[in-house]
């Protein structure tokens, strides 16, 4: 079989499956600042920080006591 006949639909299915793995999350700080993340942030690290990447790809590190809520985006 040709790649386009069998490969293209499989490629599309794989990409859709990968897109479904992320869990968009909103991290709200005590001062009201909100970060939209592509995935659930790592829980508190040993040194007391949350680490995540926002939707622009920037790495963000926030002290745990500054975080008000972490919830899935609606």
RAVENSUL-V606473 format. One record per residue. SS is DSSP state (H for helix, E for strand, L for the rest). PSI is psi in whole degrees, -180 to 180 (none if undefined). OMEGA is omega in radians with two decimals (NA if undefined). Layout:
# RAVENSUL-V606473
SS | PSI | OMEGA
SS | PSI | OMEGA
This chain:
# RAVENSUL-V606473
L | 154 | 3.10
L | 154 | 3.13
H | -43 | -3.07
H | -29 | -3.12
H | -44 | -3.07
H | -39 | -3.02
H | -40 | -3.08
H | -49 | 3.11
H | -34 | 3.11
H | -38 | 3.11
H | -44 | 3.12
H | -42 | 3.13
H | -39 | 3.13
H | -42 | 3.13
H | -40 | 3.10
H | -38 | 3.12
H | -41 | 3.12
H | -38 | 3.13
H | -31 | -3.14
L | -10 | -3.10
L | -23 | -3.10
L | 152 | 3.12
L | 95 | 3.13
L | 133 | -3.02
E | 146 | 3.06
E | 123 | 3.07
E | 118 | -3.13
E | 129 | 3.13
E | 167 | -3.14
L | -30 | -3.11
L | 4 | 3.10
L | -10 | 3.10
L | 136 | 3.12
E | 139 | 3.05
E | 131 | 3.03
E | 123 | -3.10
E | 159 | 3.11
L | -27 | -3.06
L | 167 | 3.14
L | 130 | -3.13
L | 157 | 3.05
E | 144 | 3.09
L | 176 | -3.07
L | 133 | 3.08
L | 174 | -3.11
L | -31 | -3.12
L | 9 | 3.01
L | 31 | 3.14
E | 152 | 2.90
E | 139 | 3.10
E | 133 | 3.12
E | 168 | 3.03
E | 133 | 3.08
E | 179 | -3.03
L | -17 | 3.08
L | -6 | 3.12
L | 1 | 3.14
L | 135 | 3.11
E | 130 | -3.11
E | 137 | 3.11
E | 119 | -3.03
E | 138 | 3.07
E | 140 | -3.07
H | -34 | -3.12
H | -9 | 3.07
H | -12 | -3.09
E | 125 | 3.10
E | -52 | -3.12
E | 154 | 2.98
E | 115 | -3.09
E | 156 | 3.06
E | 143 | 3.10
L | 140 | 3.13
L | none | NA
